[in-house]
Amino acid sequence: RALYAITLSLTAIVLMSGCAATPIREGAAVEIVKEKPQGNCKALGEIIGSQGNWVSGGWTSNSNIMAGARNDLRNKAAAMGGTVVYVQNVSNASAWGSTGTTNTTIVGVVYRCQ
């Protein structure tokens, strides 16, 4: 009986941890833009930010999935030394049987601008 309670508790914790947006850490200062940056900017490479999957996505609000993908993108850009991300594509997917978005993926190019 105790093992059942522990298993149930751990399962709930795992499922609930998927409900929050990826936290923004070092990427807080990274700007996300829809147009290619002009001026003294150097492209550092392609980047992909994502949040959600077929398990946790159904338990996570659409806004948390989008915010988490943006935060993931910013954190990765900061780790590359970037200051700006030029977004080229945003994809929202829904798992079979889902009534909302279960995954958001954002593709872009990281720039370091002076």
FIMAR-106428 format. One record per atom (N, C-alpha, C): residue number from 1; residue in three letters; atom name; y, z negated, x negated. Coordinates in pm, whole numbers, plus 50000, padded with zeros to 5 digits. Atoms other than C-alpha are relative to their C-alpha. Layout:
REM FIMAR-106428
PT, NUM, ALA, CA, Y, Z, X
...
//
This chain:
REM FIMAR-106428
PT, 1, ARG, N, 49880, 50000, 49918
PT, 1, ARG, CA, 50000, 50000, 50000
PT, 1, ARG, C, 50127, 50000, 49913
PT, 2, ALA, N, 49886, 50005, 50091
PT, 2, ALA, CA, 50240, 49917, 49717
PT, 2, ALA, C, 50020, 50136, 49931
PT, 3, LEU, N, 49993, 49868, 50064
PT, 3, LEU, CA, 50156, 50248, 49548
PT, 3, LEU, C, 50062, 50102, 50095
PT, 4, TYR, N, 49943, 49911, 49899
PT, 4, TYR, CA, 50240, 50432, 49870
PT, 4, TYR, C, 50151, 49980, 50009
PT, 5, ALA, N, 49856, 50031, 49990
PT, 5, ALA, CA, 50580, 50259, 49892
PT, 5, ALA, C, 50075, 50050, 49877
PT, 6, ILE, N, 49937, 49953, 50124
PT, 6, ILE, CA, 50659, 50338, 49529
PT, 6, ILE, C, 50009, 50153, 50000
PT, 7, THR, N, 50002, 49853, 49995
PT, 7, THR, CA, 50556, 50703, 49572
PT, 7, THR, C, 50104, 50052, 50099
PT, 8, LEU, N, 49903, 49959, 49900
PT, 8, LEU, CA, 50765, 50736, 49887
PT, 8, LEU, C, 50143, 49979, 49950
PT, 9, SER, N, 49867, 50028, 50054
PT, 9, SER, CA, 51067, 50576, 49718
PT, 9, SER, C, 50039, 50099, 49892
PT, 10, LEU, N, 49971, 49904, 50107
PT, 10, LEU, CA, 51043, 50802, 49413
PT, 10, LEU, C, 50024, 50139, 50056
PT, 11, THR, N, 49980, 49870, 49936
PT, 11, THR, CA, 51010, 51110, 49633
PT, 11, THR, C, 50138, 50008, 50063
PT, 12, ALA, N, 49867, 50004, 49937
PT, 12, ALA, CA, 51322, 51010, 49827
PT, 12, ALA, C, 50111, 50009, 49895
PT, 13, ILE, N, 49900, 49996, 50107
PT, 13, ILE, CA, 51517, 50954, 49505
PT, 13, ILE, C, 50011, 50141, 49942
PT, 14, VAL, N, 50000, 49864, 50055
PT, 14, VAL, CA, 51416, 51295, 49368
PT, 14, VAL, C, 50068, 50096, 50097
PT, 15, LEU, N, 49939, 49911, 49902
PT, 15, LEU, CA, 51512, 51472, 49691
PT, 15, LEU, C, 50149, 49975, 50015
PT, 16, MET, N, 49859, 50033, 49983
PT, 16, MET, CA, 51843, 51288, 49725
PT, 16, MET, C, 50082, 50037, 49878
PT, 17, SER, N, 49925, 49965, 50120
PT, 17, SER, CA, 51941, 51360, 49365
PT, 17, SER, C, 50039, 50147, 50003
PT, 18, GLY, N, 49965, 49859, 49989
PT, 18, GLY, CA, 51946, 51729, 49456
PT, 18, GLY, C, 50113, 50024, 50099
PT, 19, CYS, N, 49899, 49982, 49897
PT, 19, CYS, CA, 52205, 51669, 49728
PT, 19, CYS, C, 50143, 49997, 49950
PT, 20, ALA, N, 49865, 50011, 50055
PT, 20, ALA, CA, 52504, 51610, 49501
PT, 20, ALA, C, 50032, 50122, 49914
PT, 21, ALA, N, 49956, 49891, 50086
PT, 21, ALA, CA, 52708, 51871, 49319
PT, 21, ALA, C, 49982, 49960, 49854
PT, 22, THR, N, 50004, 50024, 50144
PT, 22, THR, CA, 52657, 51904, 48943
PT, 22, THR, C, 50135, 49942, 49959
PT, 23, PRO, N, 49870, 50059, 50037
PT, 23, PRO, CA, 52924, 51675, 48795
PT, 23, PRO, C, 50073, 50085, 49896
PT, 24, ILE, N, 49921, 49930, 50101
PT, 24, ILE, CA, 53208, 51830, 48600
PT, 24, ILE, C, 50025, 49902, 49887
PT, 25, ARG, N, 49983, 50086, 50117
PT, 25, ARG, CA, 53226, 51691, 48250
PT, 25, ARG, C, 50105, 50064, 49910
PT, 26, GLU, N, 49906, 49941, 50096
PT, 26, GLU, CA, 53381, 51869, 47952
PT, 26, GLU, C, 50071, 50124, 50052
PT, 27, GLY, N, 49942, 49878, 49947
PT, 27, GLY, CA, 53463, 52171, 48168
PT, 27, GLY, C, 50118, 49981, 50094
PT, 28, ALA, N, 49892, 50027, 49904
PT, 28, ALA, CA, 53738, 52004, 48372
PT, 28, ALA, C, 50125, 50084, 49974
PT, 29, ALA, N, 49879, 49925, 50034
PT, 29, ALA, CA, 54011, 52198, 48188
PT, 29, ALA, C, 49979, 50152, 50003
PT, 30, VAL, N, 50029, 49857, 49998
PT, 30, VAL, CA, 53837, 52538, 48215
PT, 30, VAL, C, 50047, 50060, 50131
PT, 31, GLU, N, 49946, 49931, 49882
PT, 31, GLU, CA, 54014, 52776, 48455
PT, 31, GLU, C, 49905, 50112, 50042
PT, 32, ILE, N, 50081, 49891, 49946
PT, 32, ILE, CA, 53816, 53010, 48681
PT, 32, ILE, C, 50094, 50100, 50065
PT, 33, VAL, N, 49910, 49897, 49949
PT, 33, VAL, CA, 53988, 53342, 48758
PT, 33, VAL, C, 49921, 50120, 50053
PT, 34, LYS, N, 50063, 49882, 49940
PT, 34, LYS, CA, 53911, 53656, 48960
PT, 34, LYS, C, 50041, 50130, 49932
PT, 35, GLU, N, 49955, 49883, 50075
PT, 35, GLU, CA, 54097, 53897, 48730
PT, 35, GLU, C, 49986, 49975, 49851
PT, 36, LYS, N, 50018, 50011, 50143
PT, 36, LYS, CA, 54031, 53967, 48364
PT, 36, LYS, C, 50128, 49946, 49935
PT, 37, PRO, N, 49879, 50057, 50059
PT, 37, PRO, CA, 54268, 53752, 48156
PT, 37, PRO, C, 50069, 50097, 49904
PT, 38, GLN, N, 49918, 49915, 50086
PT, 38, GLN, CA, 54549, 53927, 47972
PT, 38, GLN, C, 50057, 49916, 49886
PT, 39, GLY, N, 49934, 50072, 50108
PT, 39, GLY, CA, 54730, 53836, 47655
PT, 39, GLY, C, 49906, 49967, 49886
PT, 40, ASN, N, 50073, 50041, 50118
PT, 40, ASN, CA, 54589, 53652, 47357
PT, 40, ASN, C, 49871, 49927, 50038
PT, 41, CYS, N, 50127, 50056, 49955
PT, 41, CYS, CA, 54235, 53599, 47490
PT, 41, CYS, C, 49885, 50074, 49932
PT, 42, LYS, N, 50117, 49942, 50066
PT, 42, LYS, CA, 53905, 53657, 47312
PT, 42, LYS, C, 49876, 49972, 50084
PT, 43, ALA, N, 50125, 50016, 49925
PT, 43, ALA, CA, 53581, 53719, 47503
PT, 43, ALA, C, 49896, 49934, 49911
PT, 44, LEU, N, 50102, 50073, 50076
PT, 44, LEU, CA, 53308, 53478, 47393
PT, 44, LEU, C, 49859, 50032, 50046
PT, 45, GLY, N, 50133, 49964, 49953
PT, 45, GLY, CA, 53019, 53606, 47603
PT, 45, GLY, C, 49982, 49978, 50149
PT, 46, GLU, N, 50033, 50014, 49858
PT, 46, GLU, CA, 52855, 53618, 47944
PT, 46, GLU, C, 49951, 49858, 50029
PT, 47, ILE, N, 50040, 50135, 49960
PT, 47, ILE, CA, 52786, 53300, 48137
PT, 47, ILE, C, 49947, 50003, 50143
PT, 48, ILE, N, 50055, 50013, 49866
PT, 48, ILE, CA, 52585, 53201, 48443
PT, 48, ILE, C, 50001, 49853, 50039
PT, 49, GLY, N, 50001, 50135, 49945
PT, 49, GLY, CA, 52646, 52888, 48651
PT, 49, GLY, C, 49923, 50002, 50130
PT, 50, SER, N, 50085, 50000, 49881
PT, 50, SER, CA, 52407, 52785, 48925
PT, 50, SER, C, 49977, 49859, 50052
PT, 51, GLN, N, 50041, 50127, 49939
PT, 51, GLN, CA, 52319, 52507, 49168
PT, 51, GLN, C, 49910, 50032, 50119
PT, 52, GLY, N, 50088, 49989, 49884
PT, 52, GLY, CA, 52039, 52466, 49420
PT, 52, GLY, C, 49871, 50073, 49968
PT, 53, ASN, N, 50129, 49932, 50009
PT, 53, ASN, CA, 51681, 52579, 49461
PT, 53, ASN, C, 49931, 49986, 50135
PT, 54, TRP, N, 50066, 49999, 49869
PT, 54, TRP, CA, 51428, 52619, 49740
PT, 54, TRP, C, 49960, 49860, 50046
PT, 55, VAL, N, 50034, 50136, 49960
PT, 55, VAL, CA, 51347, 52245, 49736
PT, 55, VAL, C, 50125, 49922, 50036
PT, 56, SER, N, 49882, 50084, 49978
PT, 56, SER, CA, 51683, 52069, 49700
PT, 56, SER, C, 50110, 50070, 50080
PT, 57, GLY, N, 49893, 49927, 49934
PT, 57, GLY, CA, 51900, 52345, 49845
PT, 57, GLY, C, 50013, 49974, 50148
PT, 58, GLY, N, 49996, 50028, 49857
PT, 58, GLY, CA, 51806, 52270, 50203
PT, 58, GLY, C, 50057, 49863, 50034
PT, 59, TRP, N, 49949, 50136, 49980
PT, 59, TRP, CA, 51915, 51909, 50160
PT, 59, TRP, C, 50144, 49984, 49951
PT, 60, THR, N, 49868, 50006, 50061
PT, 60, THR, CA, 52247, 51993, 49991
PT, 60, THR, C, 50099, 50081, 50083
PT, 61, SER, N, 49900, 49926, 49921
PT, 61, SER, CA, 52564, 52096, 50176
PT, 61, SER, C, 50041, 50126, 49926
PT, 62, ASN, N, 49955, 49875, 50060
PT, 62, ASN, CA, 52691, 52448, 50117
PT, 62, ASN, C, 50117, 49976, 49905
PT, 63, SER, N, 49886, 50025, 50087
PT, 63, SER, CA, 53014, 52309, 49972
PT, 63, SER, C, 49957, 49932, 49869
PT, 64, ASN, N, 50050, 50062, 50124
PT, 64, ASN, CA, 52822, 52090, 49722
PT, 64, ASN, C, 49926, 50101, 49914
PT, 65, ILE, N, 50069, 49897, 50077
PT, 65, ILE, CA, 52609, 52387, 49620
PT, 65, ILE, C, 50103, 50087, 49928
PT, 66, MET, N, 49896, 49917, 50063
PT, 66, MET, CA, 52922, 52599, 49555
PT, 66, MET, C, 50075, 49922, 49892
PT, 67, ALA, N, 49928, 50082, 50098
PT, 67, ALA, CA, 53107, 52315, 49379
PT, 67, ALA, C, 49912, 49976, 49877
PT, 68, GLY, N, 50092, 50023, 50111
PT, 68, GLY, CA, 52800, 52243, 49167
PT, 68, GLY, C, 49985, 50121, 49910
PT, 69, ALA, N, 50010, 49877, 50079
PT, 69, ALA, CA, 52769, 52606, 49059
PT, 69, ALA, C, 50127, 50022, 49918
PT, 70, ARG, N, 49872, 49987, 50073
PT, 70, ARG, CA, 53139, 52615, 48964
PT, 70, ARG, C, 50009, 49898, 49887
PT, 71, ASN, N, 49998, 50104, 50104
PT, 71, ASN, CA, 53107, 52286, 48773
PT, 71, ASN, C, 49905, 50035, 49886
PT, 72, ASP, N, 50097, 49957, 50101
PT, 72, ASP, CA, 52797, 52415, 48592
PT, 72, ASP, C, 50061, 50110, 49914
PT, 73, LEU, N, 49934, 49890, 50071
PT, 73, LEU, CA, 52991, 52731, 48499
PT, 73, LEU, C, 50107, 49946, 49905
PT, 74, ARG, N, 49893, 50058, 50084
PT, 74, ARG, CA, 53289, 52529, 48368
PT, 74, ARG, C, 49943, 49921, 49883
PT, 75, ASN, N, 50060, 50080, 50108
PT, 75, ASN, CA, 53072, 52288, 48168
PT, 75, ASN, C, 49940, 50089, 49891
PT, 76, LYS, N, 50059, 49908, 50097
PT, 76, LYS, CA, 52883, 52575, 48002
PT, 76, LYS, C, 50108, 50075, 49923
PT, 77, ALA, N, 49890, 49929, 50066
PT, 77, ALA, CA, 53209, 52760, 47928
PT, 77, ALA, C, 50066, 49911, 49896
PT, 78, ALA, N, 49940, 50094, 50096
PT, 78, ALA, CA, 53357, 52451, 47762
PT, 78, ALA, C, 49909, 49982, 49879
PT, 79, ALA, N, 50095, 50014, 50110
PT, 79, ALA, CA, 53040, 52415, 47552
PT, 79, ALA, C, 50005, 50121, 49906
PT, 80, MET, N, 49986, 49878, 50081
PT, 80, MET, CA, 53099, 52773, 47431
PT, 80, MET, C, 50137, 50007, 49931
PT, 81, GLY, N, 49866, 49999, 50056
PT, 81, GLY, CA, 53459, 52687, 47338
PT, 81, GLY, C, 50100, 50077, 50084
PT, 82, GLY, N, 49914, 49920, 49912
PT, 82, GLY, CA, 53609, 52873, 47634
PT, 82, GLY, C, 50103, 49918, 50074
PT, 83, THR, N, 49894, 50062, 49920
PT, 83, THR, CA, 53922, 52798, 47832
PT, 83, THR, C, 50014, 50066, 50136
PT, 84, VAL, N, 49989, 49922, 49875
PT, 84, VAL, CA, 53892, 53064, 48106
PT, 84, VAL, C, 49867, 50069, 50026
PT, 85, VAL, N, 50117, 49921, 49960
PT, 85, VAL, CA, 53602, 53217, 48300
PT, 85, VAL, C, 50047, 50105, 50100
PT, 86, TYR, N, 49973, 49888, 49910
PT, 86, TYR, CA, 53653, 53560, 48456
PT, 86, TYR, C, 49872, 50024, 50080
PT, 87, VAL, N, 50117, 49988, 49913
PT, 87, VAL, CA, 53412, 53566, 48753
PT, 87, VAL, C, 49979, 50146, 50038
PT, 88, GLN, N, 50035, 49863, 49967
PT, 88, GLN, CA, 53235, 53898, 48802
PT, 88, GLN, C, 49913, 50012, 50125
PT, 89, ASN, N, 50088, 49994, 49883
PT, 89, ASN, CA, 52981, 53811, 49072
PT, 89, ASN, C, 49965, 49859, 50047
PT, 90, VAL, N, 50047, 50124, 49939
PT, 90, VAL, CA, 52895, 53530, 49312
PT, 90, VAL, C, 49890, 50037, 50098
PT, 91, SER, N, 50114, 49971, 49914
PT, 91, SER, CA, 52557, 53529, 49483
PT, 91, SER, C, 49955, 49872, 50069
PT, 92, ASN, N, 50052, 50111, 49920
PT, 92, ASN, CA, 52449, 53297, 49764
PT, 92, ASN, C, 49865, 50043, 50057
PT, 93, ALA, N, 50133, 49968, 49951
PT, 93, ALA, CA, 52081, 53287, 49852
PT, 93, ALA, C, 49952, 49892, 50095
PT, 94, SER, N, 50062, 50093, 49905
PT, 94, SER, CA, 51885, 53125, 50133
PT, 94, SER, C, 49849, 50012, 49990
PT, 95, ALA, N, 50146, 50001, 50003
PT, 95, ALA, CA, 51523, 53023, 50108
PT, 95, ALA, C, 49947, 50036, 50138
PT, 96, TRP, N, 50063, 49963, 49875
PT, 96, TRP, CA, 51287, 53148, 50375
PT, 96, TRP, C, 49997, 49879, 50093
PT, 97, GLY, N, 50001, 50107, 49900
PT, 97, GLY, CA, 51329, 52940, 50689
PT, 97, GLY, C, 50121, 49908, 49994
PT, 98, SER, N, 49882, 50086, 50013
PT, 98, SER, CA, 51655, 52783, 50573
PT, 98, SER, C, 50110, 50046, 50094
PT, 99, THR, N, 49889, 49965, 49911
PT, 99, THR, CA, 51959, 52771, 50799
PT, 99, THR, C, 50132, 50011, 49924
PT, 100, GLY, N, 49877, 49992, 50079
PT, 100, GLY, CA, 52212, 52770, 50513
PT, 100, GLY, C, 49971, 50048, 49859
PT, 101, THR, N, 50014, 49961, 50139
PT, 101, THR, CA, 52268, 52849, 50149
PT, 101, THR, C, 49915, 49898, 49926
PT, 102, THR, N, 50083, 50091, 50081
PT, 102, THR, CA, 52005, 52704, 49915
PT, 102, THR, C, 50028, 50015, 49852
PT, 103, ASN, N, 49966, 49980, 50141
PT, 103, ASN, CA, 52136, 52846, 49586
PT, 103, ASN, C, 50126, 50085, 49990
PT, 104, THR, N, 49885, 49919, 50035
PT, 104, THR, CA, 52465, 52975, 49449
PT, 104, THR, C, 49996, 50026, 49851
PT, 105, THR, N, 49997, 49961, 50141
PT, 105, THR, CA, 52481, 53166, 49120
PT, 105, THR, C, 50129, 50076, 49976
PT, 106, ILE, N, 49873, 49936, 50035
PT, 106, ILE, CA, 52808, 53269, 48955
PT, 106, ILE, C, 49984, 50059, 49860
PT, 107, VAL, N, 50009, 49930, 50128
PT, 107, VAL, CA, 52817, 53527, 48673
PT, 107, VAL, C, 50142, 50037, 49957
PT, 108, GLY, N, 49867, 49965, 50051
PT, 108, GLY, CA, 53119, 53578, 48452
PT, 108, GLY, C, 50002, 50015, 49851
PT, 109, VAL, N, 49977, 49989, 50144
PT, 109, VAL, CA, 53266, 53619, 48106
PT, 109, VAL, C, 50092, 49887, 49959
PT, 110, VAL, N, 49921, 50111, 50052
PT, 110, VAL, CA, 53398, 53327, 47904
PT, 110, VAL, C, 50102, 50055, 49900
PT, 111, TYR, N, 49893, 49964, 50093
PT, 111, TYR, CA, 53731, 53368, 47721
PT, 111, TYR, C, 50061, 49874, 49941
PT, 112, ARG, N, 49917, 50104, 50061
PT, 112, ARG, CA, 53922, 53151, 47479
PT, 112, ARG, C, 50140, 50060, 49991
PT, 113, CYS, N, 49862, 49949, 49996
PT, 113, CYS, CA, 54291, 53204, 47549
PT, 113, CYS, C, 50093, 49900, 49932
PT, 114, GLN, N, 49902, 50084, 50073
PT, 114, GLN, CA, 54578, 53074, 47336
PT, 114, GLN, C, 50122, 49976, 50087
//
